[in-house]
């Protein structure tokens, strides 16, 4: 079974829109775990428009599954990783102010930088994962920078799913095959939902984890979070 990590950024967005402490982010994370999620993902951006620095620290002693902290590896982000030592640090190439992650790393351009950051993560005992596009060059370069894992950016797959799902998933099949041969752990995320997740999981071998937030929170408005997590886990069996 592929692990489900629930990205709780949108819960923080909802809380911040009103101020105060409702919904309670820490309790929501605990409930997600209690309902079967195998991980909690957050992405603390510099502007704190959803996850705040305080949230990052508040969640650290509470999350009992995999704590995955995403972000651009600037000094602020690396300070959080050094102090909290989460199970996984997912490196994304987002510049400040971007709405959401919408592309993988240009690893060739940032090869030295990524190599240095990943080396530091290894020294900290934190699993490294980098956000990548599903092309074979990126997968090969990911191995060269010595990351432990990759997270396949699935936005293009989701966009093309309703048009030609077999064609949409083909690059991911090839990318995962190569990543597996190279000994990389394979994660995936972005715009995966109840309509496309089962097909993606069945088609793309060797997946370890998917990270899903926006779609889970959207579905939970209708189904409730317990039933939603169960539905997503059923897609991953």
Secondary structure, DSSP 4 states (H G I P E B T S, - for coil): --EEEEE-HHHHHHHHHH-TT-S-HHHHHHHHHHTT-SEEEEE--TT-SSS-HHHHHHHHTT--SEEEEEE--SHHHHHHHHHH--SEEEE--PPTT-SS--S---TTTTHHHHHHHHHHHHHHT-EEEEEE-S-HHHHHHHHHTT-SEEEEE-HHHHHHTTT-HHHHHHHHHHHHHHHHHTT-EEEEESS--TTTHHHHHHHSTTEEEEEE-HHHHHHHHHH-HHHHHHHHHHHT-
